[in-house]
């Protein structure tokens, strides 16, 4: 999914805007946050 823009000729860029909930007590929220926290280029 994240490489979708690169797979299209003259595709340009792909922008994804998201939020993450942390310190909610949910283990799933923590797992998702840890997985994606290093992938962003804007915080």
N, CA, C and O atoms as a DFTB+ gen file, in Angstrom:
172 C
 N C O
     1  1       0.820      -1.204       0.000
     2  2       0.000       0.000       0.000
     3  2       0.857       1.258       0.000
     4  3       0.587       2.194      -0.753
     5  1       1.900       1.287       0.851
     6  2       2.713       2.493       0.954
     7  2       3.537       2.749      -0.305
     8  3       3.962       3.880      -0.541
     9  1       3.764       1.736      -1.102
    10  2       4.487       1.920      -2.347
    11  2       3.578       2.160      -3.542
    12  3       4.041       2.145      -4.682
    13  1       2.300       2.380      -3.300
    14  2       1.322       2.505      -4.384
    15  2       1.656       3.618      -5.360
    16  3       1.535       3.423      -6.570
    17  1       2.068       4.770      -4.878
    18  2       2.354       5.900      -5.770
    19  2       3.561       5.613      -6.644
    20  3       3.644       6.118      -7.764
    21  1       4.487       4.823      -6.160
    22  2       5.687       4.520      -6.938
    23  2       5.410       3.487      -8.022
    24  3       6.177       3.376      -8.978
    25  1       4.339       2.739      -7.887
    26  2       4.027       1.695      -8.852
    27  2       3.250       2.195     -10.057
    28  3       2.970       1.423     -10.974
    29  1       2.899       3.468     -10.070
    30  2       2.136       4.053     -11.169
    31  2       3.062       4.968     -11.963
    32  3       3.768       5.794     -11.384
    33  1       3.061       4.823     -13.282
    34  2       3.881       5.707     -14.111
    35  2       3.504       7.153     -13.842
    36  3       2.328       7.513     -13.872
    37  1       4.502       7.973     -13.580
    38  2       4.309       9.387     -13.269
    39  2       3.303       9.565     -12.130
    40  3       2.481      10.481     -12.147
    41  1       3.386       8.672     -11.142
    42  2       2.416       8.652     -10.052
    43  2       2.539       9.778      -9.053
    44  3       1.582      10.065      -8.334
    45  1       3.682      10.423      -8.987
    46  2       3.827      11.506      -8.020
    47  2       4.064      10.974      -6.628
    48  3       4.900      10.094      -6.424
    49  1       3.334      11.500      -5.675
    50  2       3.545      11.084      -4.295
    51  2       2.234      10.636      -3.664
    52  3       1.147      10.925      -4.164
    53  1       2.366       9.936      -2.576
    54  2       1.218       9.444      -1.830
    55  2       1.275      10.066      -0.444
    56  3       2.263       9.902       0.272
    57  1       0.239      10.769      -0.070
    58  2       0.188      11.424       1.232
    59  2      -0.828      10.725       2.118
    60  3      -1.984      10.533       1.738
    61  1      -0.375      10.350       3.299
    62  2      -1.261       9.723       4.271
    63  2      -1.183      10.539       5.556
    64  3      -0.100      10.759       6.096
    65  1      -2.321      10.978       6.032
    66  2      -2.376      11.728       7.284
    67  2      -3.099      10.849       8.297
    68  3      -4.189      10.345       8.028
    69  1      -2.485      10.672       9.459
    70  2      -3.087       9.793      10.460
    71  2      -2.797      10.308      11.859
    72  3      -1.899      11.123      12.069
    73  1      -3.562       9.825      12.788
    74  2      -3.312      10.099      14.199
    75  2      -3.183       8.773      14.926
    76  3      -3.683       7.748      14.464
    77  1      -2.518       8.801      16.055
    78  2      -2.357       7.591      16.858
    79  2      -2.703       7.901      18.304
    80  3      -2.308       8.931      18.850
    81  1      -3.440       7.000      18.906
    82  2      -3.748       7.124      20.327
    83  2      -2.691       6.353      21.106
    84  3      -2.406       5.196      20.798
    85  1      -2.113       6.993      22.112
    86  2      -1.129       6.317      22.950
    87  2      -1.536       6.465      24.407
    88  3      -2.346       7.321      24.764
    89  1      -0.961       5.620      25.229
    90  2      -1.243       5.595      26.666
    91  2      -2.737       5.429      26.951
    92  3      -3.277       6.057      27.862
    93  1      -3.397       4.576      26.161
    94  2      -4.818       4.306      26.367
    95  2      -5.031       3.059      27.216
    96  3      -6.146       2.781      27.657
    97  1      -3.955       2.313      27.441
    98  2      -4.081       1.053      28.159
    99  2      -4.350      -0.117      27.231
   100  3      -4.360      -1.267      27.670
   101  1      -4.568       0.160      25.956
   102  2      -4.836      -0.893      24.978
   103  2      -3.519      -1.388      24.394
   104  3      -2.742      -0.602      23.851
   105  1      -3.272      -2.671      24.503
   106  2      -2.048      -3.249      23.954
   107  2      -2.021      -3.087      22.427
   108  3      -0.959      -2.858      21.848
   109  1      -3.173      -3.204      21.785
   110  2      -3.222      -3.068      20.326
   111  2      -2.815      -1.665      19.888
   112  3      -2.089      -1.517      18.906
   113  1      -3.267      -0.639      20.594
   114  2      -2.860       0.734      20.271
   115  2      -1.351       0.882      20.361
   116  3      -0.736       1.519      19.506
   117  1      -0.752       0.298      21.392
   118  2       0.702       0.383      21.569
   119  2       1.445      -0.344      20.448
   120  3       2.448       0.157      19.939
   121  1       0.956      -1.518      20.067
   122  2       1.602      -2.290      18.996
   123  2       1.561      -1.516      17.683
   124  3       2.568      -1.424      16.982
   125  1       0.411      -0.966      17.354
   126  2       0.268      -0.194      16.114
   127  2       1.159       1.038      16.153
   128  3       1.821       1.351      15.164
   129  1       1.186       1.739      17.273
   130  2       2.021       2.926      17.405
   131  2       3.494       2.583      17.234
   132  3       4.207       3.267      16.500
   133  1       3.956       1.534      17.899
   134  2       5.362       1.143      17.799
   135  2       5.729       0.746      16.373
   136  3       6.843       1.010      15.919
   137  1       4.801       0.117      15.674
   138  2       5.068      -0.323      14.304
   139  2       5.256       0.850      13.353
   140  3       6.100       0.795      12.459
   141  1       4.481       1.901      13.536
   142  2       4.485       3.000      12.578
   143  2       5.249       4.245      13.017
   144  3       5.449       5.143      12.200
   145  1       5.677       4.335      14.257
   146  2       6.264       5.588      14.733
   147  2       7.554       5.971      14.009
   148  3       7.878       7.157      13.946
   149  1       8.279       5.037      13.477
   150  2       9.509       5.354      12.766
   151  2       9.325       5.605      11.281
   152  3      10.293       5.910      10.585
   153  1       8.110       5.485      10.786
   154  2       7.904       5.593       9.341
   155  2       7.505       6.988       8.884
   156  3       7.581       7.289       7.693
   157  1       7.089       7.832       9.792
   158  2       6.618       9.168       9.415
   159  2       7.760      10.133       9.160
   160  3       8.852       9.965       9.702
   161  1       7.516      11.127       8.351
   162  2       8.510      12.161       8.118
   163  2       8.006      13.521       8.578
   164  3       8.639      14.543       8.312
   165  1       6.865      13.538       9.272
   166  2       6.324      14.767       9.845
   167  2       5.584      14.387      11.116
   168  3       4.757      13.475      11.107
   169  1       5.873      15.075      12.199
   170  2       5.214      14.743      13.464
   171  2       4.616      15.969      14.078
   172  3       4.016      15.892      15.150
